[in-house]
């Protein structure tokens, strides 16, 4: 939890500053870069894990969140490729899709 918080706070500050300046692509790129760094951190943790592969110790809820993170990052990347002026509720369709995916993830974790 401490690692997630310490790597996400600078990312949050950078994203908010980028959005305030109107650099939306920089904000989304920062989020995608943070996700890539966290993935590399997990791979490095696998090397240090002494009880075998760290991926075998992952719970089902964590697998749901990993899959959801991949889907949300892919959705944001598609949004970067094809920019939209307006969408659902005056936000881009990809942003609305990320909100829906996150809501589905919360529902899946609560059900299981």
Legacy VTK file of the C-alpha trace (Angstrom):
# vtk DataFile Version 3.0
C-alpha trace
ASCII
DATASET POLYDATA
POINTS 112 float
0.000 0.000 0.000
2.858 2.364 0.823
4.506 1.673 -2.532
1.284 2.310 -4.429
0.707 5.568 -2.583
4.276 6.802 -2.943
4.341 6.127 -6.697
0.853 7.519 -7.331
1.039 10.862 -5.511
3.649 12.465 -7.815
1.710 11.105 -10.772
-1.474 12.722 -9.436
0.201 16.097 -8.921
1.714 16.011 -12.419
-1.605 15.024 -13.998
-3.538 17.767 -12.204
-0.923 20.375 -13.189
-0.995 19.170 -16.807
-4.797 19.340 -16.962
-4.771 22.856 -15.478
-2.399 23.948 -18.250
-4.511 22.230 -20.916
-1.942 19.510 -21.689
-4.331 16.567 -21.583
-2.036 14.301 -23.573
0.718 14.865 -21.001
-1.674 13.932 -18.191
-2.776 10.693 -19.857
0.820 9.892 -20.839
1.869 10.317 -17.220
-0.786 7.870 -16.088
0.233 5.300 -18.699
3.912 5.775 -17.793
3.109 5.252 -14.115
1.297 2.031 -14.943
4.290 0.840 -16.971
6.635 1.618 -14.048
4.404 -0.307 -11.632
4.465 -3.290 -13.995
8.271 -3.231 -14.035
8.276 -2.959 -10.231
6.149 -6.129 -10.059
8.592 -7.959 -12.328
11.496 -6.896 -10.094
9.542 -8.060 -7.041
9.178 -11.476 -8.662
12.966 -11.806 -8.695
13.170 -11.004 -4.968
10.234 -13.234 -3.900
11.759 -16.311 -2.226
8.741 -18.640 -2.221
8.654 -19.146 -5.998
6.925 -16.928 -8.506
5.081 -13.956 -7.043
2.419 -14.417 -9.719
1.344 -17.706 -8.103
0.666 -15.891 -4.824
-1.717 -13.383 -6.426
-5.349 -13.530 -5.295
-8.361 -13.581 -7.625
-9.303 -10.015 -6.670
-5.828 -8.832 -7.663
-6.107 -10.599 -11.021
-9.400 -8.784 -11.611
-7.729 -5.427 -10.908
-4.719 -6.252 -13.093
-6.994 -7.171 -15.983
-9.076 -4.066 -15.416
-5.952 -1.884 -15.366
-4.904 -3.337 -18.707
-8.355 -2.642 -20.162
-8.450 0.920 -18.819
-4.923 1.683 -20.059
-5.795 0.270 -23.490
-8.923 2.401 -23.567
-6.926 5.538 -22.741
-4.352 4.694 -25.407
-7.098 4.319 -28.002
-8.420 7.695 -26.874
-4.992 9.225 -27.466
-4.928 7.834 -30.983
-8.381 9.142 -31.881
-9.122 12.404 -30.071
-12.713 13.453 -29.505
-14.015 16.982 -29.055
-17.132 15.990 -27.118
-18.635 12.835 -25.790
-20.878 11.528 -23.061
-21.542 14.125 -20.305
-19.110 16.597 -21.979
-16.156 14.240 -21.493
-14.547 11.938 -24.027
-16.024 8.530 -24.701
-12.799 6.900 -23.477
-13.108 8.695 -20.124
-16.699 7.518 -19.763
-15.567 3.980 -20.647
-12.844 4.098 -17.969
-15.408 5.195 -15.366
-17.740 2.349 -16.374
-14.881 -0.196 -16.317
-13.827 0.955 -12.859
-17.417 0.673 -11.609
-17.640 -2.852 -13.025
-14.379 -3.741 -11.278
-15.681 -2.516 -7.934
-18.883 -4.521 -8.469
-16.923 -7.673 -9.394
-14.726 -7.426 -6.315
-17.736 -6.846 -4.056
-19.583 -9.849 -5.537
-16.626 -12.258 -5.314
LINES 1 113
112 0 1 2 3 4 5 6 7 8 9 10 11 12 13 14 15 16 17 18 19 20 21 22 23 24 25 26 27 28 29 30 31 32 33 34 35 36 37 38 39 40 41 42 43 44 45 46 47 48 49 50 51 52 53 54 55 56 57 58 59 60 61 62 63 64 65 66 67 68 69 70 71 72 73 74 75 76 77 78 79 80 81 82 83 84 85 86 87 88 89 90 91 92 93 94 95 96 97 98 99 100 101 102 103 104 105 106 107 108 109 110 111
